[in-house]
Every structure is written in C-alpha cells, then in structure tokens.
Amino acid sequence: MADFLNHLLFGIYPYIALAVLGLGSVIRYDREPYSWRSGSSQLLRRKQLMWGSVLFHAGVLVIFFGHAGGLLTPIAIFDALGIPHGSKQVMAIVVGGVAGILAFAGASLLLHRRLTDPRIRATSSFSDIMILVLLWLQLALGLSTIPVSMDHLDGHEMVKFMNWAQGIFTFQGDAAFYVADAHIIFKLHLFLGLTILLLFPFTRLVHMLSAPIRYVWRPGYQVVRSRKLGMRHG
C-alpha cells in the first residue's frame, strides 16, 4: 500500500499537475484573456502591499530559479565542474534559507493585509485567499526542511530529489522510487508544490507567465468610450 501511494503521489500525480498546468494555462489565455491579470488591490492599501510584494517576489524568484536549476541540472555537470554534492547542499540551504525567509515575510504581510482589511477582503475571491494561504504554507514547509537538511550535509538526500525531478521530466517510470524513503516534511513540500502547479491556471498566478512587453510597441493613443460623448480618442 505504501509503495502504491508513493507511486501515485510522486510518479503519477506530477504528470497530472504538469498537464493541467500547461493545458489549463493555454485554454484560459485563449478563452478568458481579460482574466489574465494579477488583480492588484494597490489603490486600496499601498504601503503594506509594496513591502509584502517586493519581499515576496524577490524571494520567490530566487527560490524558483534555484529549484529549477538545482533539481534539473544533470548531476554530471556539477561533477564535471568539480562542485561537491555537500557544497551544493550547503549553498542550497544558505541561499534558499535567506530567500525563503524574505518570501515568507512578504507572503505573511500580503496574507495579513488581505484577511484583516475589510475593503480588500470584500474584493478578494476565494481563489485569491486560497492560493495565498497555500503559498504561505509551502514557504513554511520549505523553511522547515532546513533543519532536516542540516543532518544530511553530504548532499546524498539532495541527489535523490535531483534524480526524482529529472526522472519525471525524462519520463522514467520508476522516478517515484528515488523519494520513497524521503523525510515526511520533504514529501509534504513536494506534494503541496505539485498541487500549487495544478491550481495555477485557475488563479491570479497566471500573470507570472506574462511580461508587459506589448506596451513597448503599443500605439501612443487608445480608444476610450464615454457614456455621454460616445467614442473619442485619448
């Protein structure tokens, strides 16, 4: 039973999450392009949003690229560069820990702001609050893995997760085997991360896939419709 559950959660569920992430994002962009936005509430309360947003985004960007590079870069490359597994583990703990603290502080400010300000709470949808809570929990779990990682400074445990991630992206049927004996805190972190990817297309997180490049070549004017004056150029 334990082997089946491990294979289901870490061998099959990752493909379900990634498929929903890809297809769901494309379908939403095609069918609901005007919902593809962050839904900022800056006008309602700016100061706390600024600090929370800057801390959160700065930390999450470092975490994202650190995870992507650290997990998906073939181990042979690190070996060829002469980077010991233990050194990579220590670097991941230090850099990930600092970035995680920044992102967690930012997420806490954003969540507090959204839950305690009556005006912002009134304009927030269920998905707005739900995804922010899940991100807060995911960051808390990520920080909770640091004490456990400190007991494995040889990098052996880290290599397991690298093999798992690379096994998923190279369609190895036994990829779940690599994390079968991982600590429960790591498994919870992986599962919640996959769940966030699954929910991604249905939340405001989709704005992460867009960059305001189109404004570079947008015309210097735009059409504005007025109820009284009809159509005019602004």
Buried (B, 14 or more C-beta within 10 A) or exposed (E): EEEEEBBEBBBEBBEEBBEBBEEBBEEBBEEEEEEBEEEEBEEBBEEBBEBBBEBBBBBBEBBEEBBEEBBEBEBEEBEEEEBEBBEBBBEBBEBBBEBBBBBBBBBBBBBEBBEEBEEBBEEBEEBBBBBBBBBBBBBBBBBBBBEBBEEBBEBEBBBBBBBBBBBBEEEBEEBBBBBBEBBEBBBBBBBBBBBBBBBBBBBBBBBEEEEEEEEEEEEEEEEEEEEEEEEEEE
